[in-house]
């Protein structure tokens, strides 16, 4: 599904990038997304996300192109 999203985004001139937040403890998912061309733009910490999901650190990842 993610490959489809990236193809769709690439086919639209107005789409500059795709982005997502990945849990800081989900190292396997982060590695997978990096292999697909995503990079971590920044790491965010949130008390709200910690309360909601039990994870306070999130990687904001983008795929350009």
Backbone bond lengths (Angstrom), bond angles and torsions (degrees), N, CA, C in turn:
res aa  C-N    CA-C-N  psi(-1)  N-CA   C-N-CA  omega(-1)  CA-C   N-CA-C  phi
1 X - - - 1.438 - - 1.532 110.38 -
2 X 1.329 117.02 -40.83 1.458 119.86 -179.97 1.530 110.83 -64.24
3 X 1.315 117.09 -38.66 1.468 119.77 176.86 1.521 110.48 -60.28
4 X 1.324 117.72 -40.26 1.467 121.55 177.55 1.527 110.45 -62.74
5 X 1.328 116.92 -44.99 1.464 121.14 179.55 1.531 110.16 -59.20
6 X 1.319 117.16 -43.92 1.456 120.47 -179.58 1.526 111.45 -65.65
7 X 1.327 117.44 -39.32 1.475 120.20 176.23 1.522 110.65 -63.56
8 X 1.328 117.05 -44.52 1.471 121.14 178.78 1.528 110.78 -60.99
9 X 1.328 116.84 -45.13 1.462 120.53 -179.79 1.530 110.44 -62.69
10 X 1.330 117.40 -40.19 1.465 120.81 -179.55 1.522 112.03 -67.12
11 X 1.328 117.02 -26.04 1.469 120.13 -177.75 1.530 112.80 -83.70
12 X 1.303 117.74 -4.95 1.464 122.07 -177.98 1.523 110.28 -113.40
13 X 1.306 115.23 119.86 1.474 120.60 -176.49 1.527 112.41 -60.21
14 X 1.333 117.69 -32.80 1.471 120.27 -176.63 1.529 113.17 -77.06
15 X 1.319 117.47 -11.65 1.468 121.34 -179.98 1.525 108.70 -91.66
16 X 1.315 117.01 114.24 1.465 120.98 -179.33 1.516 112.63 -91.32
17 X 1.329 117.04 -29.77 1.457 119.79 -178.64 1.530 110.48 -163.02
18 X 1.324 115.55 163.07 1.461 122.72 171.10 1.526 105.94 -111.16
19 X 1.329 117.30 148.23 1.459 119.43 -178.86 1.518 110.68 -143.26
20 X 1.336 114.42 160.69 1.466 121.20 178.47 1.514 109.69 -159.72
21 X 1.308 115.54 163.30 1.457 122.25 171.27 1.526 107.67 -107.81
22 X 1.329 115.61 134.89 1.459 121.80 179.52 1.522 108.00 -123.99
23 X 1.313 115.29 132.24 1.457 121.14 179.08 1.523 110.68 -54.30
24 X 1.313 116.72 135.34 1.457 121.52 -179.61 1.517 113.55 -60.70
25 X 1.311 117.72 -26.70 1.462 120.34 -179.62 1.525 112.95 -88.40
26 X 1.327 117.68 -5.62 1.461 121.21 -178.26 1.530 110.04 -93.25
27 X 1.313 115.82 71.11 1.456 122.73 -174.85 1.528 111.58 -62.92
28 X 1.325 117.72 -38.61 1.461 121.66 179.99 1.520 112.27 -62.24
29 X 1.318 116.62 -43.64 1.471 120.36 178.83 1.523 110.37 -65.92
30 X 1.311 116.67 -41.65 1.470 120.22 179.36 1.527 109.99 -60.61
31 X 1.326 117.95 -43.68 1.464 121.78 178.07 1.520 111.73 -61.49
32 X 1.335 116.59 -42.80 1.462 121.25 178.11 1.517 110.90 -60.07
33 X 1.320 117.06 -48.06 1.464 120.86 -178.90 1.533 110.94 -64.64
34 X 1.315 117.24 -36.15 1.468 119.59 176.63 1.525 110.69 -64.12
35 X 1.332 117.86 -39.68 1.472 120.86 176.55 1.520 111.33 -63.90
36 X 1.342 116.62 -26.53 1.468 120.71 179.44 1.525 111.88 -86.77
37 X 1.323 117.94 1.76 1.455 121.38 175.68 1.513 115.79 104.31
38 X 1.332 118.27 2.95 1.461 120.95 176.38 1.522 109.41 -79.12
39 X 1.325 116.16 154.70 1.458 121.79 173.03 1.524 108.25 -135.69
40 X 1.312 115.73 151.06 1.462 120.44 177.52 1.519 108.82 -78.01
41 X 1.321 115.01 119.45 1.469 120.33 178.02 1.522 109.53 -83.48
42 X 1.324 117.23 -42.14 1.461 120.66 174.21 1.522 109.83 -162.08
43 X 1.314 114.90 167.20 1.462 122.05 177.67 1.520 106.48 -111.08
44 X 1.324 115.32 128.76 1.458 120.53 -178.04 1.525 109.70 -114.40
45 X 1.306 115.66 145.55 1.468 121.40 175.45 1.521 107.95 -118.79
46 X 1.321 115.72 135.06 1.453 119.61 -175.25 1.519 110.47 -143.21
47 X 1.308 116.27 124.70 1.471 120.38 174.58 1.517 110.71 -66.38
48 X 1.337 116.06 -36.82 1.462 120.01 179.45 1.535 110.85 -62.84
49 X 1.338 116.80 -46.77 1.470 120.21 179.51 1.529 110.48 -65.67
50 X 1.325 116.65 -33.54 1.464 120.10 176.07 1.518 110.23 -64.04
51 X 1.309 116.30 -42.64 1.467 121.02 178.04 1.529 110.65 -66.55
52 X 1.326 116.88 -43.95 1.461 121.94 -175.69 1.522 112.66 -72.21
53 X 1.342 117.31 -45.78 1.463 121.37 -172.68 1.528 114.14 -116.65
54 X 1.319 117.90 -4.64 1.452 120.35 -178.01 1.517 113.13 76.72
55 X 1.314 116.84 15.64 1.471 122.41 179.90 1.512 108.46 -133.49
56 X 1.336 117.27 121.11 1.465 118.92 -176.84 1.523 113.58 -95.46
57 X 1.342 118.47 -17.77 1.456 120.67 -177.93 1.532 110.41 -109.13
58 X 1.328 115.30 129.71 1.468 121.69 -177.46 1.515 110.19 -131.91
59 X 1.331 115.85 136.44 1.456 122.31 175.83 1.523 108.08 -92.24
60 X 1.321 116.74 121.43 1.457 121.64 174.16 1.518 106.29 -89.31
61 X 1.340 116.48 111.69 1.460 122.11 -174.25 1.524 110.40 -112.94
62 X 1.342 116.00 142.78 1.463 120.60 178.47 1.529 110.07 -129.27
63 X 1.318 113.97 154.48 1.472 122.33 175.08 1.521 105.60 -127.28
64 X 1.311 116.54 113.96 1.461 120.93 -178.67 1.526 109.34 -100.80
65 X 1.338 114.64 145.20 1.456 117.93 174.88 1.416 113.88 109.11
